[in-house]
Amino acid sequence: MSHRAPLIVISGPESSGKTTLAGQLASLLGMPLVVEVARDMLEQLGGAYSEPDVYRMAIHQWRLQESIRQTGGLALADTDLLTYRIWLEERFGTCSPWIAALHRRTLPVHYLLCVPDIDWEPDPLRENPHDRDLLLDRHRQILQAEGMSFDLISGQGDERLRQALGFLHHLGI
């Protein structure tokens, strides 16, 4: 019988250091990393996307995450369905309830929620340079409302990595 590995998710608004932190942690801790699929899919779409495209990205992200979790051991993810849920709600005004239900099925999960207190890095695929704090609050509201475990990661440079390692050590990782 296979078992699903616990999952550490690096989450937060755009340009808050998620991918950098995820890569650093995966490398230092020797953990498998579930990469963010949206960037590649958006590039294939030329940056223009529809609501159904975001749902396809979400399903692809979830399937990749779950396939890595089936291998056993602790896994690390650079984003998950929480981000897609918020993206759909903010961009299209709604998100199908099955995304939230599928998200709850991914437990156990611990989130490292990146605070957007670093400089915005312009990128043609990014959309939200001015509402990152609002998006952080939305992440935090959902995590708290659903009783999910999380720690906030903030600061500049290596401070973020030190914080993340400290939180993970506290969790016994």
Beta strands, then each sheet from edge to edge (+ up, - down):
strand 1: 7-11
strand 2: 33-34
strand 3: 75-78
strand 4: 109-114
strand 5: 149-153
sheet 1: 2+ 3+ 1+ 4+ 5+
end
